[in-house]
Amino acid sequence: MSDAAKIPGLTAVEAAIRLKNEGGNALPDKKHRNFLVIAIQVLREPMFILLLCAALLYLLIGELHEGLFLFAMVLVTLGLTLYQEQKTESALEALRDMSIPHALVIRDGLPQTIDSRMLVRGDLLILSEGDRIAADGFLMSGTGLQVDESLLTGEAVPVYKTAGNDQISTGYPADISSSSLYAGTLVVQGDGIAEVTKTGIHSEMGRIGSALNDITPESSPLQKQMSRLIKTFAFLGIALSIVLALAEGLLHGDWLQGLLAGIALAMSMMPEEFAVILTVFPALGAWRLARAKVLTRRLSAIETLGATSVLCTDKTGTLTENIMRVARLYIDDEEIDIEKMTEMPLPQSYHTLLDLSILASRVLPLDPMEKAFHLAGKKFLPRTKSQGEQQLIREYGLTSELRAMSQGWTSPDQDAHVVAAKGAPEAIAELCRLDAMSRSRILASADRMAADGLRVLGVARATFDGDIWPADQRAFQFSFSGLIGLADPLRSDIPGAIRQCRAAGIRIIMITGDYPVTAMTIARQAGLADGSVLTGEMMAALDDAQLSERIKTTTVCARISPGQKLRIVQALKADGEVVAMTGDGVNDAPALKAAHVGIAMGQRGTEVAREAASLVLLDDHFASIVRAIRIGRTIFGNMRRAMTYVLSVHVLIAGMALTPLLLDWPIMLYPMHIVFLELIIDPTCSLVFENEAPEDSIMNEPPRNPAAPLFSTVALFRALLEGVGVLIVVALSYRWALANMPEQTARAFAFTALIAANLALIFSNRSRKDGVTAMFRRVNTTMWSVVGAAVFLLVLTLQQPMLQAIFHFSPLSAIEMSSAMAIGIASVLWYVPLAWCRDSIKRLR
């Protein structure tokens, strides 16, 4: 990595020219649907086919105004549908743009992070562990680079790559060059610099990706369930409409009126809004999550968020600031707080300890701890060999068996090489082969530092004068140098966020590789529930059944390796929990994928972790997870409200289309009336309920049962009960009006009551838990806009002569209209005392 500063790479001008001439680094993608394609798909829906049939029928019988009006409504409804589609597509497009991976390149001699689509031939890619290689190329320089090429070859064993200047093979996979790198493959170890040779469709991945355009993604189970429901309603509606049309024609000889009434009934029984809810709500919900700094990679995760019962979170960078600083140094039972040394020089005896911590870190550090060592070195040390005169010649990485890493250095004025090691105090004690007394003394000192919330690392030194370096760092004769305590303060918003989670019935488990005492100190500061500590060593001694039992009372999992996270997730799932898991490393990917909701870190996380996760935290803040859970619960609740409203209002409309025919009353609802109602229902679903604020108590309730369907039996019964109740009142008002008014006036009166009932159903479905006053207390400006527009259109149809003729209305007086509106509103109010009684019973329980 130190070579990066010596290679200028392309200039910005050269890159721009190549991007223009050769195209971007993008794989073939499906073409987005244009306006015409969407319009054709919409017009093939049963609702629009029925509407067009009604319009043509009116024109054929010479009813010009009615026919033209229905055609105009086709255009208006089509416009609304296209608006919904465009809104959804825009939200998804914004998410796609945010999820585009980035690449670290050298341009104009400086490392720069760019959109991976902007990569061009000749760019120099800086690669590190966890990166997904963004383009084909060859390795120019690197240290211990291993690449997982199973995506292309099917072979799970990582491939070692050696630097070379040979160009990338053109006969892949038959002829593989050891320096060749391929887009889409994964760096599992090491780092390096590669020159890009092929991008986009010219890469090996691009060639394979060209075959993916014809593959259509499968619908989700919920989408399939709703599709079956819509088809069932459509089948029943068409069957009933045919029966009614035949009955009207055979019994009364009025085939035309029977046909129009049949079409109206079929239209009234098609809840095509369910498809709108399932499409628009998750897409816009994902957009809202993105505004809360949470990127949604899988829309199904939004539904699961509200059911999360256990949230497993790491400590560093999620609960803490991840801005580390060296706070204390320990040597031979003496401890010094360097944060208090503002003007005093660092005692000479501590120089070696700090210098070795730098030698054990990368030259260009990315890890916050290593950055802290370098910053402390710049502040307290004179220019030393660790800062440029020595040369790194060997690295030994951290492993799950030994939580320590070493680096070997050489310099012109030393006969022997210097090996510097840093790691967990117990691991460094093992490397130094300390006796029991020395080990106990050092670990007790580490405990004292950790009790103050510091992250403690041990440092050791060895020398090596041979020519062939050993394969394992345990082969060196290390001597213990000291301990370093690093401060990483808790984020200020964490205690409040933890309280919200606990109030919402969500259990928090901290999983960290840190020292147990440090982890418990941070857990207490954060306000985590009291519980036991489970270490990686303890966990290794437990079988799966024992782990499932132990994890029930565990609050902190410390000294946990990434591979053990998967066992924790599986143990929690076995106990019936809905698990959300955070992670950032390559080895975290299995746990992220196994969790119900995997949450990757967007800033410090690897590309592999982000790909395995359902959600990505763009700011790495724990508080963003809490906001996401709140939004997830809100979206699910709003989808339920919208679906309950749709079912209730369709029971009302279908009932008013059917009841007059069964009771031999004059037909009340014709196709134009159904279209008018759809102009209220569609915006209500896609705009009003989607914009609805959450219940006041949404984060004071336990997680919902994940097995509960979106449209539960209770919700179905409530919707039917409410719809039938409103139907009875509106039907009786129509019967009364027919007995006391002319037919067209009675129809206008009953239709006004029906519209008022429809609008009242919006209010009654806004809040089921926070009481009636919450319906009016919570602000929803979109709702008032829809209500205002509906009332305006209703008044227009009642007062404008041409619309009166089209709708078969006669004008209503102010008293008649007010009475009809009052009846419509009262038809819903009967449900309020029932809801109060239900809530009172729940509170008593």
Summary of the structure (lengths in Angstrom):
residues: 845
radius of gyration: 34.2
end to end distance: 65.0
largest distance: 113.6
contacts: 2895
relative contact order: 0.08
helix: 54%
strand: 16%
